Amino acid sequence: MTDNNDYLRTGDPKFRLSADITMLMLKGAAYAAVFCLALWFCIWALYAIGLLLPEESRDTEDPTPFSYVIPAETGTQLL
């Protein structure tokens, strides 16, 4: 028994080459579609969780308003 992985059961080698390439491209497109759908679902889940938060939590200030500001202290030099 030969193990040539002829999934499409074709005998013509030229047709088999184009058929295998087409099947590999479709398989790659399916993987890309699954990845994009999973990414979309994760973003949608975060959005849905954000909608469950109360309105007051969306209007408050950031908990660390000075996290991006470097305080200017005397005697401290940045290298």
N, CA, C and O atoms as a printed pandas DataFrame, in Angstrom:
     atom_number atom_name residue_name chain_id  residue_number  x_coord  y_coord  z_coord
0              1         N          MET        A               1    0.847   -1.165    0.000
1              2        CA          MET        A               1    0.000    0.000    0.000
2              3         C          MET        A               1    0.899    1.237    0.000
3              4         O          MET        A               1    1.838    1.337    0.789
4              5         N          THR        A               2    0.604    2.141   -0.868
5              6        CA          THR        A               2    1.395    3.366   -0.937
6              7         C          THR        A               2    0.786    4.408   -0.030
7              8         O          THR        A               2   -0.434    4.502    0.103
8              9         N          ASP        A               3    1.637    5.180    0.584
9             10        CA          ASP        A               3    1.179    6.236    1.495
10            11         C          ASP        A               3    1.545    7.580    0.875
11            12         O          ASP        A               3    2.514    8.219    1.284
12            13         N          ASN        A               4    0.759    8.001   -0.119
13            14        CA          ASN        A               4    1.066    9.255   -0.802
14            15         C          ASN        A               4    0.125   10.383   -0.391
15            16         O          ASN        A               4    0.184   11.470   -0.966
16            17         N          ASN        A               5   -0.751   10.142    0.603
17            18        CA          ASN        A               5   -1.651   11.168    1.130
18            19         C          ASN        A               5   -2.481   11.838    0.030
19            20         O          ASN        A               5   -2.593   13.062   -0.018
20            21         N          ASP        A               6   -3.042   11.039   -0.827
21            22        CA          ASP        A               6   -3.890   11.570   -1.903
22            23         C          ASP        A               6   -5.311   11.704   -1.373
23            24         O          ASP        A               6   -6.140   10.809   -1.537
24            25         N          TYR        A               7   -5.579   12.850   -0.728
25            26        CA          TYR        A               7   -6.868   13.059   -0.088
26            27         C          TYR        A               7   -8.002   13.228   -1.093
27            28         O          TYR        A               7   -9.139   12.848   -0.812
28            29         N          LEU        A               8   -7.707   13.789   -2.248
29            30        CA          LEU        A               8   -8.748   14.054   -3.233
30            31         C          LEU        A               8   -8.946   12.901   -4.210
31            32         O          LEU        A               8   -9.821   12.967   -5.074
32            33         N          ARG        A               9   -8.155   11.859   -4.086
33            34        CA          ARG        A               9   -8.244   10.664   -4.937
34            35         C          ARG        A               9   -8.127   11.003   -6.415
35            36         O          ARG        A               9   -8.945   10.582   -7.233
36            37         N          THR        A              10   -7.114   11.758   -6.736
37            38        CA          THR        A              10   -6.863   12.094   -8.139
38            39         C          THR        A              10   -5.644   11.320   -8.619
39            40         O          THR        A              10   -4.727   11.039   -7.847
40            41         N          GLY        A              11   -5.644   10.992   -9.857
41            42        CA          GLY        A              11   -4.531   10.252  -10.413
42            43         C          GLY        A              11   -3.576   11.144  -11.196
43            44         O          GLY        A              11   -2.401   10.809  -11.345
44            45         N          ASP        A              12   -4.060   12.259  -11.690
45            46        CA          ASP        A              12   -3.253   13.167  -12.492
46            47         C          ASP        A              12   -2.369   14.012  -11.567
47            48         O          ASP        A              12   -2.891   14.740  -10.722
48            49         N          PRO        A              13   -1.040   13.928  -11.712
49            50        CA          PRO        A              13   -0.163   14.666  -10.803
50            51         C          PRO        A              13   -0.282   16.193  -10.942
51            52         O          PRO        A              13   -0.137   16.917   -9.957
52            53         N          LYS        A              14   -0.545   16.680  -12.164
53            54        CA          LYS        A              14   -0.655   18.121  -12.350
54            55         C          LYS        A              14   -1.923   18.653  -11.672
55            56         O          LYS        A              14   -1.894   19.700  -11.026
56            57         N          PHE        A              15   -3.020   17.932  -11.823
57            58        CA          PHE        A              15   -4.262   18.327  -11.164
58            59         C          PHE        A              15   -4.120   18.204   -9.647
59            60         O          PHE        A              15   -4.633   19.031   -8.894
60            61         N          ARG        A              16   -3.423   17.170   -9.217
61            62        CA          ARG        A              16   -3.253   16.966   -7.778
62            63         C          ARG        A              16   -2.460   18.096   -7.167
63            64         O          ARG        A              16   -2.760   18.517   -6.050
64            65         N          LEU        A              17   -1.459   18.600   -7.859
65            66        CA          LEU        A              17   -0.661   19.700   -7.330
66            67         C          LEU        A              17   -1.526   20.939   -7.130
67            68         O          LEU        A              17   -1.467   21.570   -6.074
68            69         N          SER        A              18   -2.322   21.291   -8.123
69            70        CA          SER        A              18   -3.180   22.473   -7.976
70            71         C          SER        A              18   -4.277   22.225   -6.942
71            72         O          SER        A              18   -4.667   23.153   -6.234
72            73         N          ALA        A              19   -4.777   21.010   -6.840
73            74        CA          ALA        A              19   -5.798   20.696   -5.844
74            75         C          ALA        A              19   -5.226   20.770   -4.433
75            76         O          ALA        A              19   -5.872   21.292   -3.525
76            77         N          ASP        A              20   -4.015   20.248   -4.247
77            78        CA          ASP        A              20   -3.383   20.322   -2.927
78            79         C          ASP        A              20   -3.097   21.757   -2.522
79            80         O          ASP        A              20   -3.300   22.127   -1.366
80            81         N          ILE        A              21   -2.633   22.561   -3.452
81            82        CA          ILE        A              21   -2.358   23.966   -3.154
82            83         C          ILE        A              21   -3.649   24.689   -2.784
83            84         O          ILE        A              21   -3.669   25.489   -1.849
84            85         N          THR        A              22   -4.717   24.412   -3.510
85            86        CA          THR        A              22   -6.010   25.037   -3.206
86            87         C          THR        A              22   -6.504   24.621   -1.827
87            88         O          THR        A              22   -6.988   25.456   -1.064
88            89         N          MET        A              23   -6.386   23.350   -1.507
89            90        CA          MET        A              23   -6.827   22.880   -0.198
90            91         C          MET        A              23   -5.992   23.498    0.924
91            92         O          MET        A              23   -6.531   23.831    1.980
92            93         N          LEU        A              24   -4.695   23.654    0.710
93            94        CA          LEU        A              24   -3.849   24.284    1.731
94            95         C          LEU        A              24   -4.207   25.758    1.915
95            96         O          LEU        A              24   -4.196   26.261    3.038
96            97         N          MET        A              25   -4.521   26.447    0.827
97            98        CA          MET        A              25   -4.927   27.852    0.940
98            99         C          MET        A              25   -6.254   27.966    1.675
99           100         O          MET        A              25   -6.423   28.862    2.502
100          101         N          LEU        A              26   -7.200   27.071    1.388
101          102        CA          LEU        A              26   -8.484   27.098    2.094
102          103         C          LEU        A              26   -8.311   26.767    3.573
103          104         O          LEU        A              26   -8.997   27.332    4.425
104          105         N          LYS        A              27   -7.402   25.860    3.870
105          106        CA          LYS        A              27   -7.126   25.512    5.263
106          107         C          LYS        A              27   -6.525   26.714    5.996
107          108         O          LYS        A              27   -6.899   26.992    7.136
108          109         N          GLY        A              28   -5.615   27.413    5.363
109          110        CA          GLY        A              28   -5.038   28.617    5.959
110          111         C          GLY        A              28   -6.062   29.717    6.140
111          112         O          GLY        A              28   -6.035   30.434    7.140
112          113         N          ALA        A              29   -6.967   29.859    5.180
113          114        CA          ALA        A              29   -8.031   30.860    5.301
114          115         C          ALA        A              29   -8.966   30.504    6.454
115          116         O          ALA        A              29   -9.445   31.394    7.156
116          117         N          ALA        A              30   -9.224   29.238    6.651
117          118        CA          ALA        A              30  -10.071   28.816    7.763
118          119         C          ALA        A              30   -9.402   29.115    9.097
119          120         O          ALA        A              30  -10.063   29.575   10.028
120          121         N          TYR        A              31   -8.095   28.861    9.204
121          122        CA          TYR        A              31   -7.367   29.192   10.429
122          123         C          TYR        A              31   -7.404   30.695   10.693
123          124         O          TYR        A              31   -7.595   31.119   11.833
124          125         N          ALA        A              32   -7.225   31.497    9.658
125          126        CA          ALA        A              32   -7.268   32.949    9.815
126          127         C          ALA        A              32   -8.660   33.407   10.239
127          128         O          ALA        A              32   -8.783   34.310   11.067
128          129         N          ALA        A              33   -9.703   32.804    9.689
129          130        CA          ALA        A              33  -11.067   33.166   10.061
130          131         C          ALA        A              33  -11.351   32.810   11.517
131          132         O          ALA        A              33  -11.986   33.586   12.231
132          133         N          VAL        A              34  -10.890   31.654   11.958
133          134        CA          VAL        A              34  -11.075   31.265   13.363
134          135         C          VAL        A              34  -10.341   32.233   14.282
135          136         O          VAL        A              34  -10.878   32.632   15.315
136          137         N          PHE        A              35   -9.132   32.611   13.921
137          138        CA          PHE        A              35   -8.368   33.561   14.734
138          139         C          PHE        A              35   -9.068   34.913   14.799
139          140         O          PHE        A              35   -9.174   35.500   15.875
140          141         N          CYS        A              36   -9.546   35.413   13.663
141          142        CA          CYS        A              36  -10.224   36.715   13.640
142          143         C          CYS        A              36  -11.529   36.675   14.436
143          144         O          CYS        A              36  -11.851   37.632   15.139
144          145         N          LEU        A              37  -12.272   35.589   14.334
145          146        CA          LEU        A              37  -13.504   35.473   15.101
146          147         C          LEU        A              37  -13.225   35.384   16.598
147          148         O          LEU        A              37  -13.965   35.957   17.397
148          149         N          ALA        A              38  -12.174   34.679   16.985
149          150        CA          ALA        A              38  -11.824   34.597   18.402
150          151         C          ALA        A              38  -11.401   35.964   18.930
151          152         O          ALA        A              38  -11.771   36.340   20.042
152          153         N          LEU        A              39  -10.635   36.702   18.148
153          154        CA          LEU        A              39  -10.228   38.042   18.549
154          155         C          LEU        A              39  -11.438   38.962   18.657
155          156         O          LEU        A              39  -11.536   39.741   19.605
156          157         N          TRP        A              40  -12.362   38.883   17.696
157          158        CA          TRP        A              40  -13.573   39.688   17.741
158          159         C          TRP        A              40  -14.412   39.348   18.965
159          160         O          TRP        A              40  -14.968   40.245   19.600
160          161         N          PHE        A              41  -14.512   38.072   19.303
161          162        CA          PHE        A              41  -15.287   37.661   20.460
162          163         C          PHE        A              41  -14.678   38.199   21.746
163          164         O          PHE        A              41  -15.409   38.634   22.636
164          165         N          CYS        A              42  -13.350   38.179   21.862
165          166        CA          CYS        A              42  -12.694   38.718   23.064
166          167         C          CYS        A              42  -12.949   40.216   23.200
167          168         O          CYS        A              42  -13.229   40.698   24.297
168          169         N          ILE        A              43  -12.855   40.943   22.112
169          170        CA          ILE        A              43  -13.110   42.388   22.159
170          171         C          ILE        A              43  -14.579   42.645   22.508
171          172         O          ILE        A              43  -14.878   43.546   23.292
172          173         N          TRP        A              44  -15.487   41.867   21.938
173          174        CA          TRP        A              44  -16.901   42.034   22.242
174          175         C          TRP        A              44  -17.189   41.715   23.708
175          176         O          TRP        A              44  -18.007   42.394   24.329
176          177         N          ALA        A              45  -16.535   40.698   24.274
177          178        CA          ALA        A              45  -16.736   40.336   25.681
178          179         C          ALA        A              45  -16.282   41.471   26.589
179          180         O          ALA        A              45  -16.959   41.777   27.571
180          181         N          LEU        A              46  -15.155   42.101   26.284
181          182        CA          LEU        A              46  -14.706   43.248   27.079
182          183         C          LEU        A              46  -15.689   44.402   26.969
183          184         O          LEU        A              46  -15.949   45.086   27.959
184          185         N          TYR        A              47  -16.234   44.629   25.798
185          186        CA          TYR        A              47  -17.236   45.677   25.601
186          187         C          TYR        A              47  -18.496   45.382   26.413
187          188         O          TYR        A              47  -19.062   46.281   27.034
188          189         N          ALA        A              48  -18.931   44.125   26.405
189          190        CA          ALA        A              48  -20.134   43.748   27.142
190          191         C          ALA        A              48  -19.918   43.894   28.642
191          192         O          ALA        A              48  -20.825   44.323   29.355
192          193         N          ILE        A              49  -18.734   43.544   29.132
193          194        CA          ILE        A              49  -18.430   43.734   30.551
194          195         C          ILE        A              49  -18.429   45.215   30.887
195          196         O          ILE        A              49  -18.888   45.602   31.962
196          197         N          GLY        A              50  -17.924   46.049   29.991
197          198        CA          GLY        A              50  -17.941   47.492   30.208
198          199         C          GLY        A              50  -19.348   48.048   30.269
199          200         O          GLY        A              50  -19.598   49.008   30.998
200          201         N          LEU        A              51  -20.267   47.470   29.525
201          202        CA          LEU        A              51  -21.656   47.927   29.577
202          203         C          LEU        A              51  -22.335   47.553   30.890
203          204         O          LEU        A              51  -23.295   48.209   31.297
204          205         N          LEU        A              52  -21.850   46.511   31.556
205          206        CA          LEU        A              52  -22.431   46.098   32.823
206          207         C          LEU        A              52  -22.018   47.006   33.980
207          208         O          LEU        A              52  -22.652   46.986   35.035
208          209         N          LEU        A              53  -20.972   47.795   33.795
209          210        CA          LEU        A              53  -20.521   48.688   34.858
210          211         C          LEU        A              53  -21.541   49.795   35.078
211          212         O          LEU        A              53  -22.231   50.193   34.139
212          213         N          PRO        A              54  -21.645   50.296   36.305
213          214        CA          PRO        A              54  -22.575   51.405   36.539
214          215         C          PRO        A              54  -22.096   52.686   35.858
215          216         O          PRO        A              54  -20.910   52.848   35.569
216          217         N          GLU        A              55  -23.029   53.576   35.613
217          218        CA          GLU        A              55  -22.711   54.822   34.894
218          219         C          GLU        A              55  -21.720   55.692   35.669
219          220         O          GLU        A              55  -20.911   56.392   35.061
220          221         N          GLU        A              56  -21.774   55.656   37.009
221          222        CA          GLU        A              56  -20.868   56.482   37.812
222          223         C          GLU        A              56  -19.409   56.066   37.628
223          224         O          GLU        A              56  -18.511   56.905   37.693
224          225         N          SER        A              57  -19.175   54.793   37.402
225          226        CA          SER        A              57  -17.791   54.334   37.250
226          227         C          SER        A              57  -17.177   54.814   35.943
227          228         O          SER        A              57  -15.954   54.891   35.828
228          229         N          ARG        A              58  -17.994   55.132   34.972
229          230        CA          ARG        A              58  -17.468   55.622   33.694
230          231         C          ARG        A              58  -17.145   57.108   33.747
231          232         O          ARG        A              58  -16.349   57.598   32.947
232          233         N          ASP        A              59  -17.761   57.832   34.689
233          234        CA          ASP        A              59  -17.570   59.281   34.762
234          235         C          ASP        A              59  -16.531   59.712   35.779
235          236         O          ASP        A              59  -16.244   60.905   35.872
236          237         N          THR        A              60  -15.960   58.810   36.536
237          238        CA          THR        A              60  -14.982   59.182   37.557
238          239         C          THR        A              60  -13.620   59.406   36.926
239          240         O          THR        A              60  -13.362   59.008   35.791
240          241         N          GLU        A              61  -12.752   60.059   37.701
241          242        CA          GLU        A              61  -11.390   60.300   37.223
242          243         C          GLU        A              61  -10.576   59.019   37.323
243          244         O          GLU        A              61  -10.986   58.053   37.967
244          245         N          ASP        A              62   -9.444   59.027   36.688
245          246        CA          ASP        A              62   -8.552   57.883   36.765
246          247         C          ASP        A              62   -8.072   57.697   38.202
247          248         O          ASP        A              62   -7.910   58.675   38.931
248          249         N          PRO        A              63   -7.844   56.447   38.615
249          250        CA          PRO        A              63   -7.400   56.234   39.996
250          251         C          PRO        A              63   -5.974   56.724   40.240
251          252         O          PRO        A              63   -5.613   57.009   41.382
252          253         N          THR        A              64   -5.171   56.825   39.209
253          254        CA          THR        A              64   -3.795   57.319   39.366
254          255         C          THR        A              64   -3.569   58.459   38.387
255          256         O          THR        A              64   -2.993   58.251   37.319
256          257         N          PRO        A              65   -4.017   59.671   38.740
257          258        CA          PRO        A              65   -3.894   60.764   37.775
258          259         C          PRO        A              65   -2.462   61.239   37.559
259          260         O          PRO        A              65   -2.171   61.870   36.542
260          261         N          PHE        A              66   -1.560   60.945   38.498
261          262        CA          PHE        A              66   -0.182   61.421   38.367
262          263         C          PHE        A              66    0.767   60.311   37.931
263          264         O          PHE        A              66    1.980   60.458   38.085
264          265         N          SER        A              67    0.267   59.234   37.406
265          266        CA          SER        A              67    1.130   58.117   37.027
266          267         C          SER        A              67    1.968   58.430   35.791
267          268         O          SER        A              67    2.992   57.785   35.567
268          269         N          TYR        A              68    1.561   59.390   35.001
269          270        CA          TYR        A              68    2.299   59.710   33.789
270          271         C          TYR        A              68    3.115   60.990   33.930
271          272         O          TYR        A              68    3.786   61.396   32.981
272          273         N          VAL        A              69    3.069   61.639   35.106
273          274        CA          VAL        A              69    3.802   62.888   35.334
274          275         C          VAL        A              69    4.990   62.581   36.229
275          276         O          VAL        A              69    4.847   61.959   37.281
276          277         N          ILE        A              70    6.173   63.029   35.796
277          278        CA          ILE        A              70    7.376   62.875   36.609
278          279         C          ILE        A              70    7.481   64.092   37.512
279          280         O          ILE        A              70    7.608   65.209   37.011
280          281         N          PRO        A              71    7.433   63.911   38.832
281          282        CA          PRO        A              71    7.520   65.066   39.725
282          283         C          PRO        A              71    8.910   65.707   39.662
283          284         O          PRO        A              71    9.923   65.008   39.631
284          285         N          ALA        A              72    8.947   67.021   39.644
285          286        CA          ALA        A              72   10.224   67.739   39.595
286          287         C          ALA        A              72   10.693   67.969   41.020
287          288         O          ALA        A              72   10.225   68.884   41.696
288          289         N          GLU        A              73   11.619   67.136   41.471
289          290        CA          GLU        A              73   12.175   67.276   42.815
290          291         C          GLU        A              73   13.520   67.972   42.715
291          292         O          GLU        A              73   14.267   67.782   41.755
292          293         N          THR        A              74   13.805   68.756   43.691
293          294        CA          THR        A              74   15.099   69.434   43.711
294          295         C          THR        A              74   16.160   68.459   44.182
295          296         O          THR        A              74   15.915   67.674   45.099
296          297         N          GLY        A              75   17.289   68.494   43.595
297          298        CA          GLY        A              75   18.386   67.629   43.971
298          299         C          GLY        A              75   18.388   66.282   43.263
299          300         O          GLY        A              75   19.305   65.489   43.476
300          301         N          THR        A              76   17.408   66.001   42.440
301          302        CA          THR        A              76   17.358   64.736   41.727
302          303         C          THR        A              76   17.687   64.987   40.279
303          304         O          THR        A              76   17.076   65.839   39.634
304          305         N          GLN        A              77   18.642   64.256   39.769
305          306        CA          GLN        A              77   19.032   64.398   38.376
306          307         C          GLN        A              77   18.761   63.088   37.661
307          308         O          GLN        A              77   19.098   62.012   38.155
308          309         N          LEU        A              78   18.160   63.191   36.519
309          310        CA          LEU        A              78   17.921   62.024   35.697
310          311         C          LEU        A              78   19.086   61.840   34.743
311          312         O          LEU        A              78   19.499   62.780   34.064
312          313         N          LEU        A              79   19.602   60.652   34.695
313          314        CA          LEU        A              79   20.743   60.367   33.809
314          315         C          LEU        A              79   20.266   59.786   32.522
315          316         O          LEU        A              79   21.075   59.480   31.646
